[in-house]
Amino acid sequence: MTLANRARHWLPLLPLLGLLAVTYWLDQQVQPEPPKPDPRLRHDPDAFMGNFTAVRFNRAGQTSFIMSAQNLKHYPDDDSSTIDAPQLTSLAEGRPPIHVVARRGNVANRGDEVFLYEDVEVLREASSERPQMTLETEYLHVIPDRDWADSNQPVLLRDPHNTIHAVGLEMDNRQQTLKLLSQVRSIHERVRP
């Protein structure tokens, strides 16, 4: 078969291929542009701090809450921050100080709420009425303005005579109450004379 004979067989397909190419080009022209991401909606940090300490004062000008951490990253889209190795201290007149440490945490906008994760440890110093108490959990939600903390995770509480396991707690430092929410098991050691 000669080249001319082959071309004669393909010649009727050329207009069809041209029509296919024009149709594809027109389809590309009428497709809407993909939306461009709004840079304000990205969750990228806009500020970094290392080894910082923030102090909150009460109305009388006395220190009521101290938060420090190794690192802080602030995110402008939701005004939140992530913190590494946070340390919190709650101070109130007439109540023993409470110290909290964790591996990491998140601070909600304006610092109204702090969420602590991984190896969370709480130490309530001893007072004249109560012995020192420690608490361990993997998650703790803290509301500094209310002197409030809660968790829905397993917790372990210890004082000199008690070891308590539970799931979930609500701690109100203003009222000096601690409510264990479920699966409470306690071991009490007798005081020896």
Helices and strands as residue ranges (DSSP letters): H 3-10, H 13-30, G 39-41, E 47-57, E 63-75, E 80-84, E 87-92, E 95-101, E 104-107, G 109-111, E 114-124, E 133-143, G 144-146, E 148-159, E 162-172, E 177-188
